[in-house]
Amino acid sequence: MALNPVLGKLVSKRVVLASASPRRQEILTNVGLRFEVVPSWFKETLEKSSFAAPYEYAIETAKQKALEVANRMHVKHLRTPDVVIGADTIVTVDEQILEKPVDKQDAYRMLSRLSGKEHSVFTGVAIIHCSSKGNQLETEITDFYEETKVKFSDLSEELLWEYIHSGEPMDKAGGYGIQALGGMLVEYVHGDFLNVVGFPLNHFCKKLAELYYPPPKHTVQHIKHDSIPSVDTFENVSDGESESSNFTEHKGANKLDSSGMCPSRPVYNCENTSSVRTGFTVPLGNQNGVSESAAKLPSKILDLMDGFKASKALFVASKLKMFDYLKNKGPLKAVDVANEVGTSVCGTERLLDACVALGLLEKTSQGYSNTDSANIYLTSDGEYSLHGYIIHSNDHLWPLFTNLESAVREGSRQNHRAFGRKAEDLFKDYYHSQEVKQRFMAAMHSIAHLTARDLATAFDLSQFKSTCDLGGCTGALAHELIQIYPNMKVTVFDLPEVIANISYFQPSEQCTAPVTFVSGDFFKDNLPEADLYILSRVLHDWPDEKIHILLSKISAVCKPGSALLVAEIVLDEQKTHPPRAVLQSLSMTEGKQRSGSEYKQLLEKYGFTNTQFKITGTLLDAVLCFKKNLSP
Ligand SMILES: Cc1cn([C@H]2C[C@H](O)[C@@H](COP(=O)(O)OP(=O)(O)OP(=O)(O)O)O2)c(=O)[nH]c1=O
């Protein structure tokens, strides 16, 4: 992410990968892109001889794959995607195009042509930006191709057949997979390896950078064209001309990328008089004469030592609504922010500078302004506002974590120390005042809204006609489900005091069927009927006896074939990853985080089988399981 924040430009867009290729999915998932997969139905039957060059064929096929998906999604009145990505990989040898073999004999024919020779692998990629005007789909197409040269060793007939019988060649262009057994056939690769595997990631990122950050003409000479530009590179270059030299060097350092991630360290590459960041980390020794040994400092430990200061700076700036003021009125000088907020000028200036250092704000001669990420995530009305969760972290989690030492010594939650009252029941604490209730709901809403798309599309849920989100709070996930599955009826079941306060969180335009809200206590009351039940961020909070009550009740109302979708962070089997979940455990609720096998085991105990996991790599993972058919 930090290497290439340009991908963050896609974070608030609905991105669709029009490909069934698991390799393409993996390559893009690995770099943190959030997207849906809608395989294309376009048949790869374009007349090859009508293309002057093989790459033109690959590009056109990629384009047609993506256009077919864009049109289908638009026509089906699913929400039109913002961006559709299509790709097509071909192998060429002796001016012949090889696609996927149709059978083993065909695979043999292809592989024997490749034996002992160099061949080219071309992947054509189409990036289609879609918009809907009236009822019409409008598209802007960007395409490109990448070529990689691969040389095979001489392959004996016996080896070829052994390889073919492994089954690997059948779904791959040229009949081989360089990333697996096929790698053993390869003598050398010249060019982008991932291009051979099906997706030229590096070229894709460069294309996105060209699209989203076209470099201003007079500063182009500063940019290294062979590197992927980071967001900062171009912004710095374009802004740098007009700003006072005081700000030039440090401006934008460590800026948040749009995914909310920070590069681990500021990146500089000084050229001429103004600094231009290349987007790649250079050793500390290259900066301002800092000695090489500084680079050896245990930077991770130093970051952890300062981590609490950074968190608190974010919390306080959020609590004082500085990001809101800057969104509406920025750029503002420190004195203006102080006047708006009612704080001291010197304290405000220090806090604003800290936020710049953390990459949350930008500072120019005109004053301070929000980064794109601050507008999206940190303002209270931002598209994916985390404001509610940040305030919850400040007001609730911070005091608890301040007492972590006692929590570890005693092995229990520290509400009595943090808030002077005992939390007999998890939610009693949240609901004793209207303010605390609203704060907790805003926090839950932040996370639910941010993760809703990933969860709703983690599995194809179109088979379910009715869904009940148990503890679904403000209905953020429910609304997303209805957007994606317009025929689904979705009910949110939550406590009466929650349902009484949902109106503030409802989407302003209701362009789909409404969500039904039903109040009740899922431990005590009858559950609404549904084909699919959802428990999102519920199980980790409760002790085993409560989970037993809840899962027994769900199991009892589930008909065979109905399903349960659990959304939690799934721990690895060692239970030390991802850190987010492990750190969350430290708040010492009576519940616990679980690994994949623990969830599987738990769900099986209540008659749910065929458990499937979707590790999203983002805030929540998804686990889908089905109620077992009754034995005859
Ligand atoms: C050469 C080579 C290709 N491949 C794969 C990448 C592509 O998935 C496949 C080429 O076929 P494509 O038609 O490009 O893609 P696909 O059919 O898998 O998916 P879709 O059409 O839905 O996008 O071959 C490898 O995985 N490894 C390799 O070494």
The ligand as an ORCA input file, in Angstrom:
! r2SCAN-3c Opt
* xyz 0 1
  C       1.319    -18.410    -18.960
  C       0.496    -18.492    -17.715
  C      -0.849    -18.217    -17.720
  N      -1.598    -18.329    -16.582
  C      -3.055    -18.077    -16.580
  C      -3.446    -16.609    -16.359
  C      -4.865    -16.603    -16.863
  O      -5.726    -16.961    -15.772
  C      -4.896    -17.719    -17.895
  C      -5.063    -17.163    -19.297
  O      -6.410    -17.163    -19.629
  P      -7.303    -15.853    -19.746
  O      -8.318    -16.110    -20.806
  O      -6.446    -14.640    -19.873
  O      -7.999    -15.752    -18.321
  P      -8.979    -16.776    -17.593
  O      -9.748    -17.608    -18.572
  O      -8.204    -17.525    -16.538
  O      -9.963    -15.795    -16.841
  P     -10.952    -14.693    -17.474
  O     -11.062    -14.930    -18.945
  O     -12.239    -14.909    -16.763
  O     -10.304    -13.385    -17.152
  O      -3.642    -18.372    -17.811
  C      -0.997    -18.685    -15.400
  O      -1.681    -18.771    -14.338
  N       0.340    -18.923    -15.353
  C       1.124    -18.846    -16.468
  O       2.350    -19.091    -16.374
*
